[in-house]
Amino acid sequence: MARARSDSPLLFEIVEKPDFSFETKAMAGGLWPVAGMDEAGRGPLAGPVVAAAVVLDPANIPEGLDDSKRLSHLQREALFLRILGSAQAISMASISAEGIDGSNILKASLEAMRRALVGLSVRPKLALADGRDVPPGLPCEGRALIKGDQRSQSIAAASIVAKVMRDRMMCGCGSHNDRYGFEVHMGYATARHRTAIEAHGPVARLHRVSFSPFRLGGAEVVEEESFDGLD
């Protein structure tokens, strides 16, 4: 006899938290150091995609590491400082809006992660990448973990570093030009951002003109020389 299906809601939702099990297993197999890699900024209409690679100290892992999207701004900033003060190695890299337009956002994200990994002060034997794809051209073994920032503390740390650094870059853009509100929406397609684009047009080398609505609308690009340093 089939069991009756309950229509009662769950009392609580089980939230998966990242741990160090992937890294511990790798260490047991002789693969250390292990670096976590993640990126921030795949979806916005403006700004770079920023990636980070982090090698945590197994004896000094900051408490509270999680997917950066599940943390508040204040939590990310506090954890960012703890990661900087405790990790064995950290590296960051970015691909500008022009670089994204010249390839595509997936290739740019993977290349940013590769550059971040290569920039580490220690050479890892294993790299754990968030998502479905391993960046090509890594100098070590690479493994992709779907929802890796919710499963691996090393990837979670990289997600926090990448997010905080990208947000700071976009806040700098906002302080330079207050017409677009970059410091509020970080380049995402909010109503305020779209309205500013309609009124003032996209900014050269900052807006991703290969993204819609630019490809569809054919808006004229506004030159802004001071955004050259985002490569």
N, C-alpha and C positions, 0 to 999 in steps of 0.2 A: 504494500500500500504506500502510495507516494506521500511524502511528508508535506503537510500544509505549509504554504509559503506565508510568512509573517509580513503584514503590511505596516508594522510598527517601525518608526524611524530609529536610526541609531542614536544612542544617547550622546555619543561624541564621535568625531571623525578621527581616525588614527592618522597622525601626521608622521611621515618618515623623516628621521633626522640623520644627517650624515655622520659617519663614524670613520675610524681609521683601519677598518678591516681589510680593505683592498691593499693598503700600504703595508700592513703587517704581514699579509700573505706574500707580498712581493719580497719583503725583506727576508722572510724565511726561505725563499727560493734564490737568494743571493742577488736580488735586484734592488739595490739602494745606491744612491739616492733616488727617490720617487718624486716627481714634480706633478702638481696639479695645474691644469690649464683651463682657462675660460675667457670669454669675451663679453663685452657690454656694448650695446649700440647697434644691433643688427636692424632694428625696425625704424629708427627715426628718419625724418626727411632731411636732417642736417647734421653736420659734425662727423667726426671720425668714428670708426669702430676701434675699440681699445681692448687689448688682450693683456692678460697677466699670467705669469708662471710662478708658482710658489713651491718651495721645498720646506715643509714644516719640520720643526725639531720634535721628534717623537716623545721626548721627555718634557716638552713645554708647549703643549697645544692649547691655544686660547679657548676658553669656555664660550659656548654660544655660537660657534661657527655654523652657518646655514646658508642656503641659497640666498643671495643678496636681495632677490625680489620678495622674500618673506621677512625681511628686516626693515625697520624704520630707518629714516635718514640718520637719526642720532645713534642707533645701534650699529649701523654700518660704519660711521665715523669712529666710534669707540673701538670696534673690532679692527678697523684698518690700522689704528695706532698700535694695538696689541700684536697684530700680525707683523708689522714693521719691527717691533721690538723683540720678537721671539723667533721668527723664521730663520732657517739656515741660509736661505737665498730667496731673493725676489727679483723679478724682472718684468718690465712692461714694454709694450710696443703698440703702435697705432698705424692704421692705414687711413689716409685722408679721404674726404668726399671725392676728390678727383681720382684717387686710386680705386675707390669703389666703382665710380662711373666707368673707369677704364676696363674693368673686368666684370665682377658681379659681387653681391654682398657675401655669398657663401665663400667664394675664393678669397676675398679680402679678409674675412674673419679667420679662415684657416691660416692664411699667410701671416696675419698679426700674431696668432698663437705660436706659429713656428718661430717668428722673430723673437718673441718673448722668451721662448725656451732656449734659443741659441744665446740669448743675452745673460743667462744665469751665470753667477760666479762659480758655481759648481756644475759639473757635467752629470746629469742624471742618467741612470741606466734604464729607467722606465718613465714614460710620460702618460698621464691619465687626462684625456680630453673630454670635456663635456659635450654631449651630443652624439650624433650618429657617425661622424667622420673623424678619421685621424688625419691631422694636417700632413700633407706630403712633404718629404725632404727633411724629416726629423733626424737628428744625429744619434737617436737611440730608439729602442722599442717603444711603440705607441699603442695605446688601447683607448677606444671610445666607449664612454659610459652614458647611456641615455639617462637624462635627469641626474647626471653625475654630481651636480652641485647640491643635490638632496641626498646623495649617497656617500660621497667621499669628502672628508674634511679638507684634503688638499685642494680639491676642485672648488669647494665652497670658499676657501680662503682666497683663491684666485678670482672667483666671481666678485667677492667684496672689493678686492684691490682694483680690479678693472672698472667696476661700477663707480667707486669713489673717485678714481682718477678721471674718468670720462665726465662725471658730473662737474668736477672742478674746472675742467677745460671748457665745458659749455657755459658755466657761470662766468668765466673770463670773457667768453664771446658776448654774453649778455651785458656785462659792464662796459664793453666797447660800443655796443649798439643796442640801445634800449627799445628800438622799434619792434623787435621780434619776440622779446620775452624768453630768450634762450635759458636764462637762469631759472625760469619757472617750469618749463616743459621739457628742457634738455634736448630740444630738436624733434620731439615726437609730434605727430599730426593732430594736435589739439585744435579746437575751434579758434583760439587766439592766434595760434601759429599760422593756420590756413588764412585767416583774415589778414594778417600782416603780409603774407606772401602775395595775396591778391592786391593789396594796397601798394606794396613797395617792390615786389618782384623778388626772385631768389638772389642770394648773395653768391658771387663767384667764389669757387674753391671752398665754400662752406655748405651750401645746399647740394644735395645729391640729385643732379638734374636728370639722371637716368631713372629716378623713381617717379611714379605718378604722385601728384598731379602735373608735374613739370612736363613729362613726355606728352601728356594729353592736352595740356593747356598751351604749351609753347610759349611760356612766359619769358620775357626778356631778362637776362641775367644782369644784376647790378654789380659793378666792380667794387671790391673792398680790399685794398692792398694789404691791410694789416692782418688778414687771416692767412697769410702765406705759411705761417709756422706750424700749421696743423698736420703736416706730413709725418 
